[in-house]
Amino acid sequence: NSQKTKLMMLKIFQTFHKPYLRVNAQNGWIYPMGVNGYRDVDLITDDTGENIAQLNPHYCELTAMYWAWKNDSSPYVGFYHYRRFLNFVVDETWQAGFGFSMALSQTTIDYLAHPGQRELALRMLRTGDVIIPRRYAQETSVEAQYLKYHPVEPWEHFKYVVSEKFPSGGRYLEMFQLTNLSTTCNMFVMPRSIFEPYCQDLFSVIDPIWGHWGPRWGGYLDRYPGFLAERFLGLWLHMKGLRILEVPLLVLEPPAD
């Protein structure tokens, strides 16, 4: 029983919107989750309990986050994507740069889902507050990079809402013009004691922006709630003065035919 309790301390929800090679659902700490209506054997789905599943085409991984916030109680919580994992092993194993693409294989998934990875993540959270994917140095500032690829209106609204909601928000917003290091992918591992206030703040910022602009630019560009959330994570961690540990992000791609 004590071993089972220990296993349940950390739950990483891994979102799937289509079939993809995945961990065994009984592995005890990585939980495959279907989003955007995707269903399969052994998948939790983001449209049960209290949920915002219908927003997934625009909110991306945030629907999984919202589900875990409202329907789960694990002491530590994290998020992966169908093909993106974190590697907590700090040796020469797969340590390339910000994100390292490698061939999708059951062997690699078994390595990344090994109980030893879970133990390392929990050890990291005893010495730091939050684990995030290694930040990537872009060619321009976070703000300039965002505006190159996304509509300006939600970004300006985002900065306004942050400055209104957080007394120190306005001062910290300059970060977006002063650094080219960005938090990406809405991936992290953190204790629930940090995760819950993070979700409270995140959705209080994102929801009014979506409520105002809605789906206006079409397709990829209408996923701006998810894109804004990526930037908000870095800002929020900085505002809260939290201790961050960065680890490599691995992207598992099917071998080329």
C-alpha positions in Angstrom: 0.0 0.0 0.0 2.8 2.4 0.9 4.4 1.7 -2.5 1.1 2.4 -4.3 0.7 5.7 -2.3 4.2 6.7 -3.3 3.5 6.0 -7.0 0.3 8.2 -6.8 2.3 11.2 -5.5 3.1 12.3 -9.0 0.8 12.3 -12.0 1.9 13.5 -15.4 -1.0 13.8 -17.8 0.0 13.2 -21.4 -2.4 14.6 -24.0 -3.3 12.7 -27.2 -5.5 14.0 -30.0 -4.8 11.1 -32.3 -3.3 7.5 -32.2 0.4 7.5 -31.2 2.7 5.1 -29.5 2.3 5.6 -25.8 3.2 4.4 -22.3 1.3 1.6 -20.7 -1.7 3.2 -18.9 -0.9 1.1 -15.8 2.6 2.5 -15.5 1.5 4.4 -12.4 2.7 8.0 -13.0 2.2 9.0 -16.7 -1.5 9.1 -17.6 -2.5 9.2 -21.3 -5.4 11.7 -21.7 -7.6 12.0 -24.8 -8.4 15.6 -25.9 -10.4 17.2 -28.7 -12.8 14.2 -28.7 -10.1 11.6 -29.1 -10.9 8.3 -27.4 -9.2 5.0 -27.0 -8.8 2.1 -24.6 -7.2 3.1 -21.2 -7.4 6.9 -21.9 -8.7 9.4 -19.4 -10.5 12.1 -21.4 -10.7 15.8 -20.7 -14.5 15.9 -21.2 -15.5 14.2 -17.9 -16.2 15.8 -14.5 -15.8 19.6 -14.4 -14.2 20.5 -17.8 -13.7 23.0 -20.6 -13.1 20.2 -23.2 -15.0 22.0 -26.0 -12.3 24.7 -26.0 -9.5 22.4 -26.8 -9.1 23.5 -30.5 -8.2 26.9 -29.1 -7.0 26.3 -25.5 -4.7 23.3 -26.6 -3.2 21.7 -23.5 -5.0 24.0 -21.1 -8.1 21.8 -21.3 -6.0 19.0 -19.8 -4.6 21.4 -17.2 -8.1 22.6 -16.2 -9.3 19.0 -15.9 -6.4 18.1 -13.6 -7.0 21.2 -11.5 -10.7 20.5 -11.0 -10.8 16.6 -11.0 -7.6 15.4 -9.5 -5.8 15.7 -6.2 -2.3 14.2 -6.7 0.3 16.1 -4.6 2.5 16.6 -7.7 1.3 17.2 -11.2 2.8 17.6 -14.7 2.0 17.7 -18.4 3.5 16.0 -21.5 2.2 15.9 -25.0 1.7 12.9 -27.2 5.2 13.1 -28.6 7.0 15.4 -26.1 8.6 14.1 -22.9 10.9 15.5 -20.3 14.2 13.7 -19.5 15.1 14.0 -15.8 18.4 12.0 -16.2 21.4 14.4 -16.0 24.1 12.4 -17.7 25.2 12.2 -21.4 21.9 10.6 -22.3 20.0 12.6 -24.9 21.0 16.0 -23.7 21.0 18.1 -26.9 20.0 21.8 -26.6 16.5 23.0 -26.0 14.6 20.2 -27.8 16.0 17.0 -29.2 14.1 15.1 -31.9 14.7 11.4 -31.9 13.1 8.3 -33.5 9.9 7.2 -31.8 10.3 3.7 -30.3 9.0 1.6 -27.5 12.5 1.4 -26.1 12.7 5.2 -25.8 9.2 5.5 -24.3 10.1 2.8 -21.7 13.2 4.7 -20.8 11.4 8.0 -20.3 8.5 6.3 -18.4 10.9 4.3 -16.2 10.2 4.6 -12.4 13.7 5.9 -12.0 12.6 9.0 -14.0 9.7 9.6 -11.6 12.1 9.3 -8.6 14.4 11.9 -10.1 11.5 14.3 -10.8 10.4 14.0 -7.2 14.0 14.5 -5.9 14.2 17.6 -8.1 11.0 19.0 -6.5 12.5 18.5 -3.1 15.2 21.0 -4.0 13.4 23.3 -6.4 9.8 24.4 -6.9 9.0 23.8 -10.6 10.6 21.7 -13.4 10.2 23.1 -16.9 11.6 22.2 -20.3 15.0 23.8 -21.0 14.4 27.3 -22.2 15.3 28.2 -25.8 17.3 31.3 -26.9 15.3 32.8 -29.8 16.7 35.3 -32.3 14.6 38.1 -30.9 12.9 39.0 -27.6 9.9 36.9 -26.4 7.6 39.7 -27.4 9.0 40.3 -30.9 9.0 36.6 -31.6 5.4 36.3 -30.5 4.3 39.2 -32.7 6.1 37.8 -35.7 3.8 34.8 -35.8 0.6 35.7 -33.9 -2.1 38.5 -34.0 -1.2 41.6 -32.0 -4.6 42.3 -30.4 -4.7 39.3 -28.0 -1.1 40.1 -27.0 -1.8 43.7 -26.1 -5.0 42.6 -24.3 -2.9 39.9 -22.4 -0.4 42.6 -21.2 -3.3 44.8 -20.1 -5.1 42.0 -18.2 -1.8 41.0 -16.5 -1.1 44.6 -15.4 -4.6 45.0 -14.1 -4.8 41.7 -12.2 -1.3 41.7 -10.6 -0.1 44.8 -8.7 3.5 44.1 -9.8 2.4 42.7 -13.2 3.2 45.9 -15.2 6.8 45.9 -14.0 7.4 42.3 -14.8 5.9 42.6 -18.3 9.1 44.3 -19.5 10.6 40.8 -19.2 9.1 40.0 -22.6 11.1 42.7 -24.3 14.3 42.1 -22.3 14.9 38.4 -22.7 14.8 35.9 -25.6 14.4 32.9 -23.3 10.9 31.6 -23.5 8.9 28.9 -21.6 7.4 26.7 -24.2 4.9 23.9 -24.8 2.8 24.4 -21.6 4.9 21.6 -20.1 6.0 21.5 -16.4 6.0 19.4 -13.2 5.1 21.1 -10.0 3.5 20.5 -6.6 -0.2 20.9 -6.4 0.3 23.7 -3.8 1.8 25.7 -6.7 -0.3 24.2 -9.5 -3.6 25.3 -8.1 -2.7 29.0 -7.7 -1.1 28.9 -11.1 -4.3 27.7 -12.7 -6.3 30.2 -10.8 -4.2 33.0 -12.2 -3.7 31.5 -15.7 -7.4 31.1 -16.4 -8.3 34.5 -14.8 -6.0 36.0 -17.5 -6.8 33.8 -20.5 -10.6 33.5 -20.2 -11.4 37.2 -20.5 -9.1 37.5 -23.6 -10.8 34.6 -25.3 -14.2 35.9 -24.2 -13.5 39.2 -25.9 -11.8 38.1 -29.1 -13.0 34.5 -29.6 -12.2 32.7 -32.9 -11.4 35.5 -35.2 -8.2 34.7 -37.2 -8.9 31.1 -38.2 -7.1 27.8 -37.7 -3.7 27.9 -36.1 -3.9 31.6 -35.2 -7.1 31.0 -33.1 -5.0 28.8 -30.8 -3.7 32.1 -29.2 -5.0 31.1 -25.7 -2.6 28.2 -25.7 0.2 30.4 -27.1 -0.3 33.1 -24.5 -0.3 30.6 -21.7 3.2 29.4 -22.7 4.5 32.9 -22.2 2.4 33.5 -19.0 4.1 30.5 -17.3 7.6 32.1 -17.5 6.2 35.5 -16.4 4.3 33.9 -13.5 7.2 31.9 -12.2 9.4 35.0 -12.3 6.7 37.2 -10.5 6.4 34.5 -7.8 10.2 34.2 -7.3 10.1 30.4 -7.7 13.1 28.2 -8.0 13.1 26.6 -11.5 15.0 23.5 -12.6 15.3 23.1 -16.4 15.6 19.6 -18.1 15.8 18.5 -21.7 12.7 18.2 -23.8 12.6 15.2 -26.1 10.4 15.1 -29.2 9.7 11.6 -30.4 9.1 11.5 -34.2 8.2 8.4 -36.3 11.2 7.2 -38.3 11.1 8.5 -41.9 9.9 5.9 -44.4 
